[in-house]
Amino acid sequence: MNTRVLLADDQMKIRSALRLLLEQESDFVVSGETADATGLLLAVAEKEPDLLLLDWELPGLPTAQLLRLLKYERPSLKIIAMSSHPEVEQQVINAGAHAFLSKSVTPEKVLAVIRSLE
């Protein structure tokens, strides 16, 4: 069974790069993309993803609050928070994300972290 992945980042080039990477893998399906917190909450309800790649600085709501809402709405959702600020990793984990990715890591590292949650 394919893992349904939702991409949430306000930078289109980040979403496009992630989509391109994941579409090359046979076990992932990108079920949607969103650029803000409101769109993310709607997409999670509509698309029912298995995995969320979440920009830690996503506009719309404080990310820690957004994580609480997501966990309430879809408890089985695996969340990987991404940031270009590696120093927020502990904050991300404390807020309830399952993993953290620096936006500067290699595509291989992105896939390794995603697969570690399957």
GIWO-V457624 format. One record per residue. N is the residue number from 1. RES is the residue in one letter. PHI is phi as a letter, one per 40 degrees, with the letter a starting at -180 (999 if undefined). Layout:
n: (N | N)
res: (RES | RES)
phi: (PHI | PHI)
This chain:
n: (1 | 2 | 3 | 4 | 5 | 6 | 7 | 8 | 9 | 10 | 11 | 12 | 13 | 14 | 15 | 16 | 17 | 18 | 19 | 20 | 21 | 22 | 23 | 24 | 25 | 26 | 27 | 28 | 29 | 30 | 31 | 32 | 33 | 34 | 35 | 36 | 37 | 38 | 39 | 40 | 41 | 42 | 43 | 44 | 45 | 46 | 47 | 48 | 49 | 50 | 51 | 52 | 53 | 54 | 55 | 56 | 57 | 58 | 59 | 60 | 61 | 62 | 63 | 64 | 65 | 66 | 67 | 68 | 69 | 70 | 71 | 72 | 73 | 74 | 75 | 76 | 77 | 78 | 79 | 80 | 81 | 82 | 83 | 84 | 85 | 86 | 87 | 88 | 89 | 90 | 91 | 92 | 93 | 94 | 95 | 96 | 97 | 98 | 99 | 100 | 101 | 102 | 103 | 104 | 105 | 106 | 107 | 108 | 109 | 110 | 111 | 112 | 113 | 114 | 115 | 116 | 117 | 118)
res: (M | N | T | R | V | L | L | A | D | D | Q | M | K | I | R | S | A | L | R | L | L | L | E | Q | E | S | D | F | V | V | S | G | E | T | A | D | A | T | G | L | L | L | A | V | A | E | K | E | P | D | L | L | L | L | D | W | E | L | P | G | L | P | T | A | Q | L | L | R | L | L | K | Y | E | R | P | S | L | K | I | I | A | M | S | S | H | P | E | V | E | Q | Q | V | I | N | A | G | A | H | A | F | L | S | K | S | V | T | P | E | K | V | L | A | V | I | R | S | L | E)
phi: (999 | c | c | c | b | b | b | b | a | c | c | d | c | c | d | c | c | c | c | d | c | c | c | c | b | c | c | b | b | c | c | i | b | a | b | a | c | c | c | c | c | c | c | c | c | c | c | f | c | c | b | b | c | b | c | c | b | c | c | h | a | d | c | c | c | c | c | c | c | c | c | c | c | a | d | c | c | c | b | b | c | b | a | c | b | d | c | c | d | c | c | c | c | c | c | h | c | c | a | b | b | c | c | c | c | c | d | c | c | d | c | c | c | c | c | c | c | c)
